[in-house]
């Protein structure tokens, strides 16, 4: 309890409760104490909420890059095609072409919080004498790595790629992130691709990184050695690129500010859990107060 008064309280005071409306300027439950004709204002400020959960929706931003790729084998070109827009996709690709450049999560103005071991729901950004403050239109944004320039691959007769001063099995390229409406956030993750020969045509084999990790292939290395073969990776990526959206949110990548409207103090809350309504783009993100 925080007490701010005109003077110290004396004995024999009588509590006089006054209701205060929930407005922008004053959202407190105040207790007016009377003692010898003098008043003291006591502002009752509860402890910070144990956690706050916000309902949010996921949307995806389409790939804008116009990068192209050409595959040449023994002097024969398989043509140059767009890397991201309507390329020929190899039949063994797991995610097909449902990839995006950015994931955006928007607060849907519904939430709940726990205080004093009780759960309370709220609509909007205010709850009790607190308010949620967001730094932008979106609660969270995750941008995936992309290729931005024209690519030309040259292969030898035995199917190895000429890369700088060595011959390798192939090279991986950043391919945004997988997203399809209704999928679980665990499936929203970084994707990569590499070219393969499909008859007399070139096609792309697109894979989520979890599929490659299960085969002990770390695409974030520059050179990858796996089962006697050598590949070129996409290079060092940020920690976020290595995590699915689900794991990103669980690890605290999303944050918000909670303001105590009684004291004007603020606290940072970070994400620590996420749940999903199956078949929709709706998730609930749980936040806990960051320890300093």
Secondary structure, DSSP 8 states (H G I E B T S, - for coil): -EE--SS---TT-EEEEE-----SS----EEEEEETTEEEEEE------SEEEEEEEEEEE------EEEEEETTEEEEEEESSSS--B-TT-SSTT-EESEEEEEEEEEEEEEETTEEEEEESSEETTEEEE-SSSSSEEEE-----S-EEEEE-TTS-EEETTEEESEE-EEEEEE--TT--GGG--EEEEEEEEETTEEEEEEEEHHHHHTTT--TTSSEEEETTEEEE------GGGGS-HHHHHHTT--EEEEEETTT--EEEEEEEEEEE-TTSSEEEEEEEE---
